[in-house]
Amino acid sequence: MEGRRIAGMIPARTRPAAAQTARLAHVAAQRTMAILGPWRKPIVQGARRAAAGVGRILGRIRLRHLLIVTGSFAVLLILIVGYSIATLPLDGGLQVDPTPSALVIEADGGETFATRGVFKGTKVTAADLPPHLAQAIVAIEDRRFYSHLGVDPWGILRAAWRNWQAGGTREGGSTITQQLARLMFLSPDQNLRRKIQEAVISLWLESQLSKEEILLRYLNTAYFGSGAYGVDAAAHRYFAKSTKELSLAEAAMLAGLVRAPSQLAPTRNLGGAKERADTVLQAMVESGAITAEQAEAARSEPVNLRVPPETPPGTNYFVDTAAADVRRLLGGASGDMTLRSTLDLELQRLAEGIIERRLDAEGQKKNVSQAALVALSPDGAIRALVGGRDYEASQFNRATQARRQAGSLFKLFVYLAAMQKGYDPQSTVVDRPTQIGDWEPQNANGRFRGPVSLRNAFAQSINTVAAQLADEVGIPAVIETAKRLGVQSELPAVPSLALGSAEVTLLEMTRAYGAVATGNLALEPYTVRSIQGSTQQALFTRPGGAPRVEGLGESRAAMLDLLQAVVREGTGKAARLPNLPVGGKTGTTQEYRDAWFVGFTPDLIVGVWVGNDDNTPMNKVVGGDLPAEIWRDFLSRAAPLLAKDKRQAPAAQVAAAPTRDPVQAAAGADLVRGVPEVLDTGTLSIRGTVVRLEGIQGERGNMARQLARFLRRREVVCTPTETAGVQRCQIGNYNLSAIILAAGGGRASPDAAEELQAAEDQARSARLGVWRRRR
């Protein structure tokens, strides 16, 4: 039978041989059984007993292995737990104190324009903690907080189940106590040892502190995004109020941040923060902390962020200087602070815009890549400070840190020392070949004028006369005069010092000229008017009435005469201003590596430097050229601002200053009125009439699309200007051209009015619109 089955599985052509083999095997098996006869049964039984013995042996082996594996795992677990406990970092994990506290910086008019450092706030106490804030944190982070002992197994299982359902990590199982343990003692690393340490510390914390203390410590330690550590810091950072003043809606938003503070910070993701706040409110309803009606009322309550704006790029040079002054004044004082500075934002934007425009227009042709400007009020307050062309590209401050040769700018000290020795502006000196030791100074034009008055020699910046005067009064006297006027840089006692071979900063030279302009040898540049702590306590207030030291006597009046002659008839004629007295001095160094102009009006002392960081020569740029022109551009537009005292006007008003009513302005002229179609940002079509906006070089593409969205369904009223084909268009009482330029929607045309140039300067300094595409 068996042979037939085998044969059936073999191909037909081989089947006879296979069948024969099967039959032979069957016969052999029968004969074998016959031979065994009576021993067959004992053999089978023995085989069965042997198999059973082998099974028992194998069973014992498996049990032994299982015990060995289980024991090894237990020992390993004990070792891991022991090692984790032995290596607990009980000296603390998260360290916030060493980081700089937040410094909120206000302009002189009170407008907040910059922030630095990390917001820390004050430690919240039980009396300061609103019940709805505690309820919000517990509802969204750890609903069983008041019932568990530090670790919540049910919470871990629930989180694991929900994460499995979601196919990823959507919920954490850590309790508030575990999070506090991690914040206070542990690193954020995700590994078994840290989890064990977290659990152990949590159990210990629960045994040492009350639930209220744990919650308070957690709120005072957690990170809420945007540099805010602790809930009080977050309340001030986002809502400009203390913790106890938080509404339910605001508390819900803060409670929602701790899970993902960087991602949900409302300063960068307000929509996400609001969605998370809605989730928190729903969790509070589910936990019974609030009613559904209270949650709905909180959702409908507007949450107004009052966050400090991003620091305008150009003001960072000033902010660096002010932050250093705060450290000098307060030493190691900690805590969040608010600084009322001396900066005039309008003057600052004006300075940045003028420098940028001048370098754009002439920098490449004249091989000038950098410029700096500092403007002081007569009491030494720094009203504007430009430390370079682009702070984002280089944080090196060329107004306060760069030491460059002063050239003829240094002649101020030579002539002043001579005046104090008896010289006067009418004194006659001889412009002739001069040699002092091995040094032979040369005039810029290579010629000699012979006898000249001291006034004329200073106005024309004659080198040989300055060298002779310095030699006569003595180099030590020149150095002593420079030091009295505020120069702090090292001044080598060599004859060439008379022509500015020493390296000085723009700020100290501007200070020195300010001392002559005001007659105050104690003139000290400063950036800080007052500093307040987080609880509004005054940490520093600049005393009223700056110290005054007069020591120039009659020589000051003589020196002012010379400085005014420079602008009136000498090398600084490019700095002349109509109807305004101006004094100043030019400076140029060898091979045109540096060019300076420092001058003053009754309201401001302003210094300007241009050059290259690598000290390469410019293309024949002298102090009476680009520096004097930048100085004039700045002062011609700053003077009216100072006269009208606009320091406290909001910055946005520069771009949107109200004008006369358009109907009155028309005075009988034909009006073009309607909702416009945007052809480019400088050209509109209103009811078939093409209107060219005054003062704008239009942009197409994205800028035009943004303007079209802004103007959608808004009526524009346009009136003709003196330029044919150009219209002045307004929305309400606001100049449309100024609005567009202030948003960076175009560039000002060369003939644009000062109001429009100021609007462009604002956009340029803030890197808005078309200016964002630079570099």
Beta strands, then each sheet from edge to edge (+ up, - down):
strand 1: 103-106
strand 2: 112-116
strand 3: 337-341
strand 4: 370-376
strand 5: 382-386
strand 6: 404-405
strand 7: 428-431
strand 8: 450-453
strand 9: 503-504
strand 10: 528-533
strand 11: 538-541
strand 12: 583-588
strand 13: 594-600
strand 14: 605-611
strand 15: 672-674
strand 16: 677-680
strand 17: 683-686
strand 18: 689-693
strand 19: 696-697
strand 20: 716-720
strand 21: 726-731
strand 22: 734-735
strand 23: 747-748
sheet 1: 2+ 1- 3- 10+ 11-
sheet 2: 5+ 4- 14+ 13- 12+
sheet 3: 6+ 9-
sheet 4: 7+ 8-
sheet 5: 15+ 20- 21+ 18+ 17- 16+
sheet 6: 15+ 20- 21+ 22-
sheet 7: 19+ 23-
end
